[in-house]
Amino acid sequence: GKITADKKASEFALKCDAYGIPFGVYFMSQAITPAEGREEADYACDFAYKYGALLPIFIDSEDGDGTSRIVRADGLTKDKRTEIAKAFCERAQEHGRKSGVYASESWFGSHLNYNVLKQYIIWCAKYGANTGSKCTSVKLSKCDMHQYTSMGQISGIKGNVDISEC
């Protein structure tokens, strides 16, 4: 129930600013109530203003630690998770920020009410064969951004990176 900053977030934001790279804010949510979702949006918007983020603010409500271990928000119903994501997006908009929801295509179907959330920016992860190139397409009726690989290569960055198409 306590918001914790990513250890590299400030460093990366400052480097983006120094190199003139526009960036947004991605928030890995563990909110279990709409009030907590709004609190997370407040935090994300404060960060965005502090570091000069120009791109939208996104909430990700997927499994918080990527393991089979149960984490705080794992037991949420589809309706409750959707309500929290909506509260996050609405609060970000109250701050004057564009906002959206990040999830895999399957998560949008199984854990979120996509039709309620598609009014916001939709950032959908769907990799297909995950070769580093775009090799699949999203079947959602609206998708503003498509994260198509976690095996991308960017000059100056060691190792693989996620790549999205906007």
Buried (B, 14 or more C-beta within 10 A) or exposed (E): EEBEEEEEEEEEBEEBBEEEEEBBBBBBBBBBBBEBBBBBBBBBBEBBEEBEBEBBBBBBBBBBEEEEEEEBBBEBEEEBBBBBBBBBBBBBBEBEBBBBBBBBBEBBBEBBBBEBBBEBBBBBBBBEEBEBEBEBEBEBEBBBBBBBBEBBEEEEEEEBEEBBEE
